[in-house]
Amino acid sequence: MTSFVFSPSAPGVRRPLACAVLLALVPAAPAVLAQTAGQAPAALPEVTVSASGLQLGVSELTQPVSVLEGDTLVRRREATLGESLEGEPGITGSHFGAGASRPVIRGMDGPRVKILSDGAELHDASTVSPDHAVVSEPLLATQVEVLRGPSALVYGAGAVGGVVNVLDGKVPTAVPEKGIDGQAELRAGTGAREKAGAFALTGGAGNFAVHVEGAARDAGDYRVGSGWSGGTRVPGSFNRTDTGSVGLSWVGSRGYLGLAFTRQTAKYGLPGHNHDFEGCHTHGDHLHCGGHGHGDEDGHGHDHDHDHEEGGVPVVDLRSERVDLRGELRNPFAGFETLRLRAGTTDYVHDEVEGGAVATTFKNKANDLRLELQHAPVAGLRGLVGVQGSERKFSAQGEEAYVQPTRTRRWGLFVLEEYRIGDWRIEGALRHDRQTAEAQDSGVERSHNGTSASLGTVWRFTPGYALGASLTRASRAPTAEELYARGLHMATATYERGDADLRAETSRNIDLSLRKTSGPTTFDVTVFRNSISNYIYGRTLDEHDGLQLLQYSQADATFTGVEGRVRHAVTRNWGVTLFGDSVRARLDEGGRLPRIPSARVGLRLDANWQSWEGEIEWLQVARQKRVAAFETPTPGYGMLSLGVAYNGRTSGGTPWQVYLKGRNLTDRLAYSHVSFIKDAAPLAGRNVTLGVRVAF
């Protein structure tokens, strides 16, 4: 096992798919031997998954799920949501410098991965382009849930890659027993000279509770691994973010109703920006960058009334303000157990500043509503019905306004039901969506309807083991950007062209999983196949000195993969975990899809002794040589990480923790294949973070 993980030339590294399948087979023998030797199986504490709809535990779900909470979340979280989750099997980050990184699940990103804030969809500009940040602060998260695959369609049929639900405490759901509670954290890192801190405070009396929280981060350009031809740091990779929220709730014996206001401001650089592409335009399906003096055939001239800073990079200056309304009422009326409400309004704007002047302004004003009604059991069926709607007004103005102003309206109706019989749990869901996307300058409007369904089951065929399967047919309507984009996007070095005649894509997905949740050896392994008709992707038609002409097109595509992990508790104080994932994506007519993550496999040792806990991890990422047209292979790499923490209490009984974690300790030069700017912004080099947190 050790040589399999640590040696880049080992057969297991070259064939990660076969090795990941072994994750399910290897643990069976030691698990049986340990139990027959008299060791009592230790059941893992069950974690409730809020995004399951029915408040189920991890082991009860038909689809694969990851939950980060408590100390695990503290160890994993980084400056962005994508970085915080990329250590989980099947998940990586989109990596656009230090300010923007969105989760990529099973090779899918953008609008195919829906990001929620306690069940409500987040509205920013991160689905439009990977250089736009997700307005979610990991330091303020209390739990992060990831549901893989499209079967979580109660949150939107378009999430064919999966759903990420970030839980927080901004809207209080209970009055603190002692009248007040809270927590605070400070941390500092070496790689980007990062300084960050966060606090959360909840107080109340009677039926009212108030919550205040905030976080601040100041990080400079980050160091890369040794040997990079571009220097020791990535120019323009700094990140300064401030987030604050205040919430007020009325709490009663049957539920709560609360309101919260959240404001986030951020400034971060956009590495890899190439001004040599200014003035590039299209001649048919070809790029031309010579300049004519008469604009281009698409009607976009390029006048520049300011000079760019010599050697500088554009800076994103972001402001997001959101109001959340959340409520829950138990036993609202006869026949129903719970009524849940999620609603919000978002005012998002960011300027891309070049040479001290605003070059492009992106705005997104959105409203969203979600209402769920969970009914009492009827003939053995337990479930919920709901309605969800949103309106989004998006605009881009300036030099890189490659999308005309659009208005998108969505409405969906859904139902989720479960039935239990013996050792079986069966779940079914049905959803119907309608989307209307209007291009406001041209007056072109496109409407799409789609019906989605899923059926899954979990069979606990013996104590501690579960076999899960799910089948899903999901419909995703094209986004406004896929329909109407037309123009130069220098951040990603692309010229993008939409197609107003795109049809909805249809995903047919199957997941098969095997889990063991008790005993000294536990594991969770999943294989999947997702066949997508009319898959929408940016097809590269031409390339000029690194600039690509992308035409949003449709073709049938198939994604297949495996992901999993196995942990063996060698003793009560230390254990070993083997984990890995692999995904392959092809067009059915021939050819590969771009920016598909490399296969990975890793080994982690964890230990605890008295007040100490720690872990050491080696991650081996394979070379990605299965590339699309106009795409280059990405070399593989190995990365060593280490974490240690000490837990204590003050004389008054207040718990505190000091932690130290190191990432890429060998200072390896590494590149992410999913990144648009992988060569201009390699992954971070050696970084050591020291932090302290206290709860009261």
C-alpha positions in Angstrom: 0.0 0.0 0.0 2.7 2.5 0.9 4.6 2.0 -2.4 1.4 2.2 -4.3 0.7 5.7 -3.0 4.2 7.2 -2.7 5.8 6.0 -5.9 4.7 8.0 -9.0 5.9 5.1 -11.2 3.9 2.4 -9.3 1.2 0.7 -11.4 -1.5 1.8 -9.0 -0.8 5.5 -9.8 -0.9 4.8 -13.5 -4.2 2.9 -13.1 -6.2 4.9 -10.5 -9.5 3.5 -11.6 -8.6 -0.1 -10.7 -6.9 1.0 -7.5 -10.0 2.9 -6.3 -12.2 -0.2 -6.9 -9.8 -2.1 -4.6 -10.9 0.4 -1.9 -14.0 -1.6 -1.5 -12.3 -5.0 -1.5 -9.2 -4.6 0.6 -10.9 -3.7 3.9 -13.2 -6.7 4.1 -10.6 -9.2 5.4 -9.1 -7.1 8.2 -12.6 -6.0 9.3 -13.8 -9.6 9.6 -10.6 -10.6 11.4 -10.8 -7.7 13.9 -14.4 -8.5 14.8 -13.8 -12.2 15.2 -10.9 -11.4 17.4 -13.3 -9.8 19.8 -13.0 -6.1 18.9 -16.4 -4.5 19.2 -17.4 -2.5 16.2 -17.5 1.2 16.9 -20.4 3.0 15.2 -19.6 6.3 13.6 -21.7 9.2 14.9 -24.5 9.9 12.5 -24.5 13.4 10.9 -27.8 14.9 9.8 -27.7 16.1 6.2 -29.8 19.2 5.9 -29.8 19.1 2.1 -31.3 15.6 2.1 -34.8 17.3 2.3 -36.0 14.8 5.0 -33.2 15.5 7.5 -31.6 12.1 7.0 -28.3 10.7 8.2 -25.4 10.1 5.9 -25.8 6.3 5.9 -29.5 6.6 4.9 -29.0 8.5 1.7 -29.2 6.9 -1.7 -26.7 9.2 -3.3 -23.0 9.7 -2.3 -22.5 12.5 0.2 -19.7 14.3 2.0 -20.1 16.3 5.2 -17.4 18.5 6.7 -18.1 19.7 10.2 -16.3 20.3 13.5 -12.5 19.8 13.6 -12.5 18.2 10.1 -14.0 21.5 8.7 -11.4 23.5 10.6 -8.6 21.5 9.1 -9.9 21.6 5.5 -11.2 25.1 5.1 -9.1 27.6 3.1 -9.8 31.0 1.6 -12.3 29.8 -1.0 -15.0 27.2 -1.1 -13.3 25.3 -4.0 -10.0 25.0 -2.1 -11.8 23.9 1.1 -13.5 21.0 -0.6 -10.9 19.8 -3.1 -9.6 17.1 -0.6 -12.8 15.2 -0.8 -13.1 12.3 -3.3 -14.6 13.5 -6.6 -14.2 17.2 -5.9 -11.5 19.6 -7.0 -11.3 23.4 -7.3 -11.4 25.6 -10.4 -8.3 27.5 -9.3 -8.2 31.0 -10.6 -5.5 32.6 -8.5 -6.3 33.1 -4.8 -9.5 35.0 -5.0 -11.8 32.6 -7.0 -12.1 28.9 -6.8 -15.4 27.1 -7.3 -16.0 23.4 -6.6 -15.7 21.1 -9.6 -17.6 17.8 -9.0 -17.0 14.8 -11.1 -15.6 16.9 -13.9 -18.5 19.4 -13.9 -18.5 23.0 -12.8 -20.3 26.3 -13.4 -24.1 26.1 -13.5 -24.0 22.3 -13.2 -22.9 22.6 -9.5 -25.4 24.4 -7.4 -24.1 26.3 -4.3 -26.6 26.8 -1.5 -26.6 28.8 1.7 -28.7 26.7 4.1 -30.9 25.5 1.2 -31.2 28.9 -0.6 -29.3 29.4 -3.9 -26.4 31.8 -3.8 -26.5 34.5 -6.5 -23.2 35.9 -7.6 -21.3 35.8 -10.9 -19.3 32.6 -10.3 -21.4 30.5 -12.7 -20.6 33.0 -15.5 -16.8 32.6 -15.4 -14.2 30.9 -13.2 -12.5 34.3 -12.4 -15.6 35.4 -10.4 -15.6 34.5 -6.7 -18.2 32.6 -4.8 -19.7 34.9 -2.1 -19.5 32.3 0.7 -16.9 32.7 3.5 -15.6 29.3 4.7 -14.4 30.7 8.0 -18.1 31.4 8.9 -19.4 28.0 7.8 -20.6 25.6 10.5 -21.1 22.6 8.2 -20.6 21.9 4.5 -22.6 19.2 2.7 -21.8 17.9 -0.8 -24.4 15.7 -2.6 -22.8 14.3 -5.7 -24.7 13.6 -8.9 -28.0 14.9 -10.2 -30.3 13.0 -7.8 -30.5 16.0 -5.4 -32.9 17.5 -8.0 -35.2 19.0 -5.3 -32.8 21.9 -5.4 -32.8 22.3 -9.1 -32.7 19.9 -12.0 -29.7 21.9 -13.5 -27.4 20.6 -10.8 -26.3 17.5 -12.7 -22.9 17.6 -11.1 -24.1 18.0 -7.6 -25.1 20.3 -4.8 -22.9 22.1 -2.2 -24.9 23.3 0.8 -23.1 25.7 3.2 -24.7 25.9 6.7 -24.2 28.9 8.9 -25.7 30.5 12.0 -26.6 33.9 10.6 -30.3 33.3 11.2 -30.6 32.0 14.8 -32.9 29.0 15.2 -32.8 28.9 19.1 -32.2 31.2 22.0 -28.9 30.3 23.8 -29.4 28.4 27.0 -26.9 30.7 28.9 -28.2 33.8 27.1 -25.1 34.2 25.0 -22.6 31.9 23.1 -20.0 32.4 20.4 -16.7 31.6 19.0 -13.6 33.4 17.6 -10.6 32.4 15.5 -7.4 33.9 14.3 -4.9 32.5 11.8 -1.8 33.4 9.9 -0.1 31.7 6.9 3.4 32.0 5.5 2.8 31.3 1.7 0.9 34.4 1.0 1.6 36.3 4.2 -2.1 35.7 5.1 -3.7 37.1 8.1 -7.3 36.2 8.8 -9.8 36.2 11.6 -13.5 35.4 12.3 -16.0 35.6 15.1 -19.7 34.7 15.7 -21.9 35.8 18.6 -25.5 34.8 19.4 -27.5 36.2 22.2 -31.1 36.4 23.2 -33.8 36.4 25.8 -37.5 35.3 25.8 -38.5 34.5 22.3 -35.9 36.7 20.5 -32.4 35.9 19.4 -29.8 38.0 17.6 -26.7 36.8 15.8 -23.6 38.8 14.7 -20.7 37.4 12.8 -17.8 38.7 10.7 -14.6 37.6 9.0 -11.6 39.4 7.5 -8.7 38.1 5.3 -5.6 39.9 4.0 -3.3 37.8 1.8 -0.6 38.9 -0.6 0.6 37.2 -3.7 1.2 33.5 -3.0 4.4 31.6 -3.4 4.5 28.7 -5.9 6.6 25.6 -5.8 10.3 25.7 -6.6 11.5 25.8 -10.1 8.8 28.0 -11.8 10.1 30.0 -14.7 7.7 32.9 -13.7 9.5 33.6 -10.4 8.7 32.7 -6.8 5.2 34.3 -6.5 2.2 34.6 -8.8 1.8 38.3 -9.7 -1.7 39.6 -8.9 -2.7 36.6 -6.7 -3.6 38.6 -3.7 -6.9 38.4 -1.9 -8.5 40.8 0.6 -12.0 39.9 1.8 -14.3 41.3 4.5 -17.7 39.7 5.4 -20.2 40.7 8.0 -23.7 39.6 8.9 -26.4 40.4 11.5 -29.6 38.4 12.0 -32.6 38.5 14.2 -35.1 35.7 14.9 -38.4 35.1 16.7 -38.2 31.6 18.3 -41.2 29.7 19.6 -42.0 26.2 20.7 -43.0 25.2 17.2 -40.4 26.9 15.1 -38.7 30.1 14.2 -38.8 33.0 11.7 -35.7 35.2 11.1 -34.1 37.7 8.9 -30.4 38.3 8.2 -28.4 40.9 6.3 -25.0 39.9 4.9 -22.4 42.1 3.2 -19.2 41.0 1.6 -16.5 43.1 0.0 -13.4 41.8 -1.7 -10.5 42.8 -3.8 -8.4 40.2 -5.6 -6.1 40.1 -8.6 -6.7 38.3 -11.9 -3.4 36.6 -12.9 -2.6 35.7 -16.4 -4.4 38.7 -18.0 -3.0 39.2 -21.5 -3.6 42.6 -23.1 -2.1 41.4 -26.3 -5.5 40.0 -27.1 -7.2 43.4 -27.1 -8.7 44.1 -30.5 -9.0 40.4 -31.4 -12.2 39.5 -33.2 -13.6 36.8 -35.5 -13.7 36.2 -39.2 -16.3 33.4 -39.5 -15.0 30.6 -37.3 -11.4 32.0 -37.1 -9.7 34.5 -34.9 -8.1 37.7 -36.2 -5.9 39.8 -34.0 -4.3 42.2 -36.5 -6.7 45.1 -36.1 -8.6 46.8 -38.9 -9.6 50.1 -37.4 -13.3 49.3 -38.2 -14.3 47.0 -35.3 -15.2 43.4 -36.0 -18.0 41.6 -37.6 -19.9 41.1 -34.4 -20.2 44.8 -33.8 -17.8 45.2 -30.9 -15.3 47.9 -31.2 -12.4 48.2 -28.7 -11.7 51.8 -27.7 -9.4 52.3 -24.8 -9.4 55.6 -23.1 -6.9 54.8 -20.4 -3.4 53.3 -20.1 -2.9 50.1 -18.2 -0.3 49.9 -15.5 3.0 48.6 -16.7 3.3 45.0 -15.5 0.1 45.3 -13.5 -2.9 43.0 -13.4 -6.6 43.7 -13.3 -8.2 43.8 -9.9 -11.7 42.7 -9.0 -13.4 45.1 -6.6 -16.5 43.2 -5.4 -19.5 44.1 -3.3 -22.4 41.7 -2.5 -25.3 42.4 -0.2 -27.9 39.8 0.6 -31.0 39.6 2.8 -32.1 36.1 3.9 -35.5 35.2 5.3 -35.6 31.8 6.9 -38.4 30.1 8.8 -39.7 26.7 10.0 -43.0 25.8 11.5 -43.7 22.4 13.0 -47.2 20.9 12.8 -48.5 23.8 10.7 -51.9 22.1 10.1 -53.5 18.7 10.0 -51.6 16.1 8.0 -48.4 18.0 7.7 -45.3 17.9 10.0 -43.1 20.9 8.9 -43.3 24.0 6.8 -39.9 25.5 5.7 -39.3 28.8 4.1 -36.2 30.2 2.4 -36.2 33.5 0.6 -33.7 36.1 -0.3 -32.7 39.1 -2.4 -29.2 39.8 -3.6 -27.5 42.9 -4.9 -24.1 41.9 -6.4 -21.7 44.1 -8.3 -18.0 43.9 -9.1 -15.7 46.1 -11.1 -12.7 44.9 -13.0 -10.2 47.7 -12.5 -7.3 48.2 -14.9 -4.7 50.9 -14.6 -6.7 52.6 -11.9 -9.9 52.9 -14.0 -12.9 50.7 -14.2 -12.8 48.6 -17.4 -15.8 46.4 -16.9 -18.7 46.2 -14.4 -20.7 43.1 -13.7 -24.0 43.3 -11.9 -26.4 40.6 -10.7 -29.7 41.5 -9.0 -31.6 38.4 -7.9 -34.6 37.3 -5.9 -35.3 33.8 -4.8 -38.0 31.9 -2.9 -38.3 28.3 -1.8 -41.2 26.8 0.2 -41.3 23.2 1.4 -44.2 21.3 3.1 -43.4 18.0 4.7 -46.4 15.7 5.1 -47.1 13.2 7.8 -46.7 9.5 6.8 -49.5 8.3 4.4 -49.7 4.6 3.6 -46.0 4.2 4.6 -44.9 7.1 2.5 -43.0 10.1 4.1 -42.1 13.1 2.0 -42.5 16.7 1.0 -43.8 18.9 -1.8 -42.5 22.3 -2.7 -42.2 25.2 -5.0 -39.1 27.2 -5.9 -38.6 30.4 -8.0 -36.0 33.0 -8.8 -35.5 36.0 -11.0 -32.0 37.2 -12.0 -31.0 40.4 -13.8 -27.4 40.1 -15.0 -25.4 42.7 -16.9 -21.9 43.5 -18.0 -20.8 46.9 -19.2 -17.4 48.0 -20.4 -14.5 46.5 -22.4 -15.2 42.9 -21.6 -19.0 43.0 -21.8 -19.2 39.8 -23.7 -22.8 39.1 -22.6 -25.6 41.6 -23.2 -27.9 42.3 -20.2 -30.2 39.4 -19.5 -33.2 38.6 -17.4 -33.7 35.0 -16.3 -36.8 33.7 -14.6 -37.1 30.1 -13.2 -40.0 28.3 -11.5 -40.0 24.7 -10.3 -42.4 22.3 -8.6 -41.0 19.2 -6.8 -42.0 16.3 -4.7 -39.9 13.9 -2.7 -41.1 10.6 -1.1 -39.5 7.8 0.8 -40.8 4.3 1.7 -39.2 1.9 4.2 -39.7 -1.8 4.3 -37.5 -4.1 6.4 -33.8 -3.4 5.6 -34.7 -1.3 2.5 -35.2 2.4 2.1 -36.6 3.5 -1.3 -36.7 7.2 -2.4 -38.2 8.8 -5.4 -38.3 12.5 -6.6 -40.0 14.3 -9.4 -39.5 17.9 -10.5 -40.8 20.1 -13.3 -39.0 23.4 -14.2 -39.6 26.3 -16.6 -37.0 28.8 -17.5 -37.3 32.0 -19.5 -34.1 33.8 -20.5 -34.4 37.2 -22.3 -31.6 39.2 -23.9 -32.7 42.7 -23.2 -30.7 44.6 -25.9 -31.8 42.4 -28.8 -35.2 41.4 -27.4 -34.5 37.7 -28.1 -36.3 35.4 -25.6 -36.0 31.7 -25.1 -38.1 29.4 -22.9 -37.3 25.9 -21.8 -39.4 23.3 -19.9 -38.0 20.2 -18.3 -39.2 17.3 -16.2 -36.7 15.4 -14.0 -37.1 12.2 -11.9 -34.9 10.1 -9.7 -35.3 6.7 -8.0 -32.9 5.4 -5.4 -32.6 2.7 -2.7 -30.4 1.8 0.2 -30.3 -1.9 1.3 -28.8 -2.6 4.8 -28.1 -6.2 3.9 -26.1 -6.9 7.1 -25.4 -4.8 10.2 -22.9 -2.0 9.5 -23.1 -2.4 5.7 -25.3 -0.7 3.1 -25.6 -1.0 -0.7 -27.0 2.1 -2.4 -28.2 2.7 -6.0 -29.8 5.7 -7.7 -31.1 6.3 -11.2 -31.7 9.9 -12.3 -33.1 11.6 -15.4 -32.5 15.3 -15.2 -33.1 18.2 -17.6 -30.9 21.4 -17.6 -31.9 24.5 -19.5 -29.0 26.5 -21.1 -27.9 29.6 -19.1 -28.3 33.1 -20.5 -24.5 33.2 -21.1 -24.6 30.0 -23.1 -27.4 31.4 -25.2 -26.2 35.0 -25.7 -22.5 35.4 -25.1 -20.6 37.1 -27.9 -17.3 38.8 -27.2 -13.7 38.8 -25.9 -13.1 37.5 -22.4 -9.5 38.2 -21.6 -9.5 36.7 -18.1 -9.9 33.2 -19.5 -8.1 34.0 -22.8 -11.3 33.2 -24.8 -13.6 34.7 -27.4 -17.0 33.3 -26.5 -20.0 32.9 -28.8 -23.3 31.7 -27.6 -26.1 30.0 -29.5 -29.7 31.2 -28.9 -31.0 27.9 -30.4 -29.5 25.7 -27.8 -31.9 23.0 -26.4 -32.1 21.7 -22.9 -29.7 18.9 -22.1 -30.8 15.6 -20.6 -28.7 13.7 -18.1 -29.2 10.0 -17.4 -27.1 9.0 -14.4 -26.6 5.8 -12.4 -24.7 5.6 -9.1 -23.8 2.4 -7.3 -22.2 2.6 -3.9 -21.1 0.3 -1.1 -20.6 1.5 2.4 -19.4 0.2 5.7 -20.2 2.4 8.7 -19.2 0.5 11.8 -16.2 -1.5 13.1 -12.5 -0.7 12.9 -12.6 -0.6 9.1 -15.1 1.7 7.4 -15.4 2.6 3.7 -17.5 4.3 1.1 -16.9 3.5 -2.6 -19.1 4.7 -5.6 -19.0 4.1 -9.3 -21.1 6.2 -11.6 -22.0 6.7 -15.3 -23.7 9.8 -16.5 -24.9 9.9 -20.1 -25.9 13.4 -21.3 -27.8 14.1 -24.4 -27.3 17.6 -26.0 -24.4 18.3 -23.6 -23.6 22.0 -23.7 -19.9 22.9 -23.8 -17.5 25.5 -25.2 -16.1 23.9 -28.4 -12.8 25.4 -29.5 -13.0 26.4 -33.1 -9.7 28.2 -33.4 -6.6 29.3 -31.4 -4.2 32.2 -31.8 -1.2 32.6 -29.5 -3.2 31.1 -26.5 -6.5 32.9 -27.3 -9.3 30.4 -28.0 -12.5 30.9 -30.0 -15.2 29.1 -28.0 -18.5 28.3 -29.6 -21.2 27.0 -27.2 -22.3 23.8 -28.9 -24.2 20.6 -28.1 -23.2 17.0 -28.5 -23.9 13.7 -26.6 -21.3 13.0 -23.9 -20.6 10.4 -21.3 -18.9 10.8 -17.9 -17.8 7.7 -16.0 -15.8 7.4 -12.8 -15.1 6.0 -9.4 -14.5 7.7 -6.0 -14.1 6.4 -2.5 -12.1 6.0 0.7 -11.4 3.4 3.3 -10.2 3.9 6.8 -8.8 1.3 9.2 -8.5 2.1 12.9 -5.3 0.3 13.8 -5.8 1.2 17.4 -8.1 3.5 19.4 -5.5 6.2 18.9 -4.4 6.1 15.3 -5.7 5.0 11.9 -4.9 5.0 8.2 -7.1 6.2 5.3 -6.7 5.4 1.6 -8.7 7.5 -0.8 -8.9 8.3 -4.5 -11.0 9.3 -7.5 -11.0 9.2 -11.3 -13.4 10.6 -13.9 -13.3 10.3 -17.7 -15.4 12.3 -20.1 -15.9 11.8 -23.8 -18.1 13.0 -26.6 -20.0 10.1 -27.9 -19.2 11.0 -31.5 -15.5 11.0 -30.6 -13.1 13.4 -28.8 -12.6 14.5 -25.3 -14.0 17.3 -23.1 -11.6 20.0 -21.8 -10.4 20.6 -18.3 -11.4 17.2 -16.8 -9.6 16.6 -13.4 -6.7 14.3 -13.2 -7.0 11.0 -11.3 -5.9 11.1 -7.7 -5.0 8.7 -4.9 -3.8 9.5 -1.4 -2.8 8.0 1.9 -3.6 9.7 5.3 -2.4 8.8 8.8 -4.3 10.3 11.7 -3.6 10.1 15.4 -4.9 11.4 18.8 -3.4 11.2 22.2 -4.9 12.9 25.3 -5.4 16.6 24.2 -3.4 16.2 20.9 -4.6 15.3 17.5 -2.9 15.3 14.1 -2.6 13.8 10.6 -0.2 13.5 7.8 -1.2 13.0 4.2 0.4 12.3 0.8 -1.6 13.0 -2.3 -0.5 11.7 -5.7 -2.1 13.4 -8.7 -1.7 11.6 -12.0 -0.6 13.2 -15.3 -3.6 14.3 -17.4 -2.8 13.2 -20.9 -6.4 12.7 -22.0 -6.9 16.2 -23.5 -9.3 17.9 -25.8 -8.5 19.7 -29.0 -6.2 22.8 -28.5 -5.6 21.6 -24.9 -2.2 20.7 -23.5 -1.4 17.8 -21.1 -0.7 18.6 -17.4 2.1 16.9 -15.5 1.3 15.0 -12.3 2.7 15.7 -8.9 2.8 14.5 -5.3 2.0 16.7 -2.3 2.7 16.3 1.4 0.5 17.9 4.0 0.6 17.8 7.8 -1.7 19.0 10.6 -1.5 19.0 14.4 -3.8 20.5 17.0 -3.9 20.9 20.8 -7.2 21.2 22.6 -7.6 22.7 26.1 -9.9 24.5 28.5 -9.6 27.7 30.5 -10.0 27.7 34.2 -13.6 28.6 33.6 -14.2 25.6 31.3 -14.1 27.5 28.0 -12.8 25.2 25.3 -9.9 26.4 23.0 -7.7 25.0 20.3 -4.3 25.8 18.8 -3.6 24.3 15.4 -0.7 24.2 13.0 -1.1 22.9 9.4 1.3 22.7 6.5 0.5 22.2 2.9 2.8 21.2 0.0 5.7 20.8 2.5 8.0 19.5 -0.2 7.4 22.8 -2.1 6.5 20.9 -5.3 5.7 22.9 -8.4 2.2 21.7 -9.4 -0.4 22.7 -11.9 -4.2 22.2 -12.0 -5.6 20.8 -15.2 -9.1 22.2 -14.6 -7.7 25.8 -14.5 -8.0 28.2 -17.4 -4.8 29.8 -16.3 -2.8 26.7 -15.1 0.5 28.0 -16.6 0.1 31.6 -15.4 -1.0 30.6 -11.9 0.4 27.3 -10.6 -0.8 25.8 -7.4 0.5 27.3 -4.1 3.9 26.1 -2.9 4.9 25.4 0.8 2.5 27.1 3.2 2.3 26.8 7.0 -0.7 28.1 8.9 -0.9 28.7 12.6 -4.3 29.3 14.2 -6.1 29.6 17.5 -9.9 29.4 18.1 -12.1 29.6 21.2 -15.7 28.8 21.8 -17.8 30.2 24.7 
